[in-house]
Amino acid sequence: MGEAMKWRNFLVSGLCLVALVACNNQKPESKAAAEPVAAEGGSPQANPVGGIQGQAKEVLQGGGFTYVLIAAEKGETWVAVPETKVAVGEACNVAGGQVMQNFPSKSLNRTFAEIVFAPGLEGKKAEMAGGPHGGESGVGTPAAQPATAGAPAHGGSFGAAMQQEAGGAPAAPSAGMGEAAPGSGKAVVPFVELKIAKASGDNGFTVADLFAKGGSLNGKKVKIKGQVVKFSPMIMGKNWLHLQDGTGDPLKNSHDLVVTSAGKAEKGDIVTVEGVLAADKDFGAGYKYAVIVEDVTITR
């Protein structure tokens, strides 16, 4: 009986030890997978959201935008698109857009706790600027173009129209929604209204240029001038900077360029950086970028 008790105790101790080792092995892996995204993402940032389908429950017009409360199976969502004719009860389909939190609409004199800004409704055409609803902010696409192709605002800047509708104050983006791609999509900084000249030299490009020509520039040295809109020190052994120059499309996240460097900069600094561009770069652990410029030198 004593011998049986001894073996039973030995077996229980062994099982406890195995369980303890398994738990210890799992915790670092989970932490390692989560830390890069959390650190790079930092404070809540704007995120792309997937498709929304449902019926228009409420429709409002203002500031060059059409605001539609879409009732779907999972709940109701406010969506803002360039001026479009939408009737209450009409079926609405939004392919995707940017989720903004606590967005203050100047034209409607109300604040939306959460709203999705999208380039248009699938299958619908945006009104011409200055059309039936007045086009207060000049937002809209020509009637011959589908709204889903993307609507220019203030010379092509959808983000500028959003800022004007918000009374010039940046709206707080939401971090709680889904994202189209991990890494850069999760950490993208909302569009900042800027006018920064392109860097000089044959290898000088704007932020929009790099996203448009990323494939052909892969592996080549490029130079960009922009404002540091975010700085994250020492992640995976590098400093991570987000640069914007006022170009690019905020609905496609092509306005916010990520670069890595051993150098440092402060948020708000206007800098010129030079480094090697990498297209479709996947570091793992949620770090995936359509375009990134690595190991840049920073000059002011």
N, C-alpha and C positions, 0 to 999 in steps of 0.2 A: 504493500500500500504506500509506504514511504517512497519507494522507487518510482511508482506511478506519479505521485505528487511532484517529485523532483523533475520528471520529464515534462509534465504538464506546465510547470512553472518556466522551464527552459523554453518550451515552445511558445508560450505567451510572450516571454521576453523577446524572443527572436522576431515574432510578428510585429511587436511594438517598434523594434529597432528598424525593421524594413519600412514600416509606415512612416516613421520619423525621417528616414533618409529620403523617401519618395517626396514627402512634403517639402523638405529643404531643397531638393533638386528642382521642384516645380516653381517655387517662388521666384528665384532669380530670373528664370526664363520669362515669366509673365511680366516681371518688372522691366526687364531689358526690352521687351516688345513694346511696352507702353511708354517708357520714358522718353524716347526720341520724339514721338509725336507730341506728347504733352509739353515737352520743353520747347520744341520748335514752334508748336501752336501757341504756347503762352496764353495770353488772355483771349477771351472769346473773339473769334474772327468770323467774317462772312463766309458762308459755305454755299456751294451749289446745291440745289434740291432737285430731285427727280420729278417725273411726270405727275401731273395732277389732272384728274378727270372727274367731272360732275356736272351739276346744273347751276346756272347763275341764280342765286337767291336774292342778290341785291346788286345794283349797278349804279355807280356814281361817276361823274365826269368832273375833272378839275386839273389845272396845271399842265395841260397837254397829255394827261394820262387818263385812262379808263380804269376805274377801280371796280373789281368784280369779286363778290363774295361767292366762292364756289363751294357748293354742298356736295361732298363726296361720301363714300361709305365710311371712311375713317374719320370724318369730321368736316368742319368748315374751315376754309382757308381764304384769306384776302389775297388777291393777285392784282398787280398794277401792270398795265401794258400801254404802249402808245395808243392814242385815241382810236377807238374801234367801236363800231356799232354792235352792241350786245343787248339782247332783250332778256328780261327776267324770265326764267324757266328754260332758257336756251342751253343746249348742251355745250360745255366748254372743255377744251383739252389744251393743257399747257405742257410743252415738252420739258421745260426746266427753266430755272432762273436763280436769282440770288435772294436769299432770305435775309431780311432786315428786321431788327427788333427796335421797338419804341420809335417808329418812324413818324415824324411830325409833318403832316400834309398842310402846307401853308394855304393852299387854295380851298381845302375843305374845312380848315380850322378844327382839325381833330388829329389825334395821335393813334396810330395803329400799333397795338402791342406786338404784332408779328405780321409781316406782309412779304410776299414774294414778288420781286420785280423781274418781269420776263420780257423778251423782245416781241412777243405777240402770242395770239391764240392760234392754234393749228387750224388751217383752212379759212382764216379770217384775214381781211385786209384792213390795214390801218387807214384812218382818215388822213387827208392832206393837212399839213400844218396850216392853221388859220381857217379850217373848214367849219362844219356845222357847229362845233363846240368851242370855236374861238382859238384853239391852239395857243394857250397862254404862254407856254414855254417854248413853242416852236418845235415840239416833238411830234414826229409822225413820219410815215413813209408815203411815197407817192401811191395813189390809189391802184396803180398797175402792179405794184409789188406786194407780195404776201408779207404780212407782218412778221411771220416766223423767220424771215430772212434777216431780221435785225433792223431796228429803226434808228436812224441817226438823230441826235439831239444836240443842238448848239454846235453845228459843224461836225457831227459824228460822235459826240461824247454823250453816251447814255448816262454815264455817271454824273456829268455836269448838270443834266436835267434833273436828276434825282436830288442833287445838292440844292438846286434852285427851288425845287418843290419843298425841300425841307427847310427853306428860309436861309440857306447858306450854312446851316449847322450840320455836321456829319451825323448820320443816324447810327445808332448802335447796332452792329451786326449780331447775328445769332450763331451760337456754336452748337446748338442742340439738334440741328437737322442733319439729314444724310448728306453725303458728299459724293461727287462723281468719281473722284480719284483720291487716294490717300496722299499723305505727305504735303506737297505744295498746295493742293486744293483745300486741305484742312487749315493750313496756316496762312492762307492768302490774306493780305491786308487790303481793306476796302479802298476803292479808287480815291485818290487825292487830286484835286484840281491844281495842276502845275503847268508851267510853260518853260521847259528847260531845253536849251539848244543841244543838238546832237554833238557828241564828242568829235573833235577834229581828227583828221587823218583818214587814210584809205580804209582802215579797219574800224572806223567809228560808226556806231549804229544807235538807233533809238531802241527803246524797250520793245515797241511793236515790231520793229524790223527783225529782232532776234527771234521772236515767236513765229513770225511769218517765214523766215528763212532758216529756221533751226536745222533742218535736214541738210541743207547745202553748206552750212557753217560748222557742222559737227567736227570737232577736233581742231578747229582753227582759232587763232588768237583774235579776240574782239575787244573793243573799247567802248564803254558806255559812260555817259554822264547823267547823274540823277540824284534825287534826294533819298537819304536813308529814312525809310518810314518804319523800320523795325530792325533791332539789333539783338541777336541771341548769342551770347558768348559760350565758347567751348562746349559744343555738342559734337560728340564723336571726334573730338580732337580738333575741331575747327570753329571759327566764328562764322555765324550765318547772318547775312544782311539782306534785307528786302529793299530793292530800289524801284522808284517810279520817276517818270519824267513827264507825265501827262498824256502819254500815248498809250495805245492798246485798248482792248475791249474788256470792261469789267465783267460782262456777262460770260466771257470765255476765259476769264482769269489771265488774259494776255497783257494786263497792265502792270503786273507785279512780278518783277524779276528777282530771283534768288541767286545770290553769289556767295561763295565761301572764301575765307581769307584768314591768314595768320594776323593780319592787321586789325585795328579797331576803329570804330567810328561811333558817333553819337546820333541818336534819332534827331532828324532835322538837318543834319549836315548835307551840304551839296558836295558830292565827291565825283571824281573820275576814276573808274576802275578798269583794269586790263587783265584779262586772263583767257583761259581756253574754254570754249563753249562745248558742252556735252548735251546731246539731244536724247530724249527718252532715257534718262538716267535713273536707274533703280538701285538705291543703296540697301534696300531691304528695310525691315522694321518700320514700314509705313512711309519711307522716304522715296517717293517716286516723282520725278519732275519731267515735264515735256521739254523744258529748256532750263539749263543751269550753267553758270559760268564759275569755274572752279579755280581756287588758288590765286585769286586776283591780288594785284598790287593796288593800293589805295593812295590817291593823291587828292589834294584839295586846291 
